[in-house]
Amino acid sequence: DAGITQSPRYKITETGRQVTLMCHQTWSHSYMFWYRQDLGHGLRLIYYSAAADITDKGEVPDGYVVSRSKTENFPLTLESATRSQTSVYFCASRRPDRGTNTEAFFGQGTRLTVV
Amino acid sequence: DQQVKQNSPSLSVQEGRISILNCDYTNSMFDYFLWYKKYPAEGPTFLISISSIKDKNEDGRFTVFLNKSAKHLSLHIVPSQPGDSAVYFCAGRTGANNLFFGTGTRLTVIP
């Protein structure tokens, strides 16, 4: 299906385990983003990528790793999950900025619980 | 340090009346402001935006107003419909790479 999809939708993991959240988009958008949503904080940027093999940190990158070997995929890895990483994670993508505003399109989210 | 603030966590409005959602910001470098709407168990969807050089943008029932001197923007929905019930996020954009979101306002439109 066309669009942006995240998997899994729900995940429970134990403290200290590595977990990877997947994000796939079919639009060939160059920009991709990972946000987390927490009560009282809105959505905060974890990492973003301007193109394949180009990634950079956002507001809250600690404890997370990203990679982007292909334009359409942008996985987010928690190397050693902690309870503070319990959150809803959203992936987003958008076209390159060409002087006019282009909005980001969001996936449906992954609800991650770390126990 | 919250650069975008939505001080009203919730708002209830009767169907057919106007809904006004407010947003304040601190970062003068924002070049665009965007409103997103979010239903439960779904990702945010884009609603409307405004450039920092404009003071108003309208799209159907939705109008966004920007007051740069007050660092304040508002989203007006007229007339409000039950399907508008959702959480609304205001966001400010810096350059190409980042959106700074507020904490959201839950709008309930009462039939």
Interface residues (C-beta under 8 A of the other chain):
Chain A: I4 Y31 Y35 G40 H41 G42 L43 R44 L45 Y48 A50 D56 G58 E59 F90 A92 P96 D97 N101 E103 A104 F105 F106 G107 Q108 G109
Chain B: Q2 V4 Q6 Y32 L34 Y36 A41 E42 G43 P44 T45 F46 S49 S51 F89 A91 R93 G95 A96 N97 N98 L99 F101 G102 T103 G104
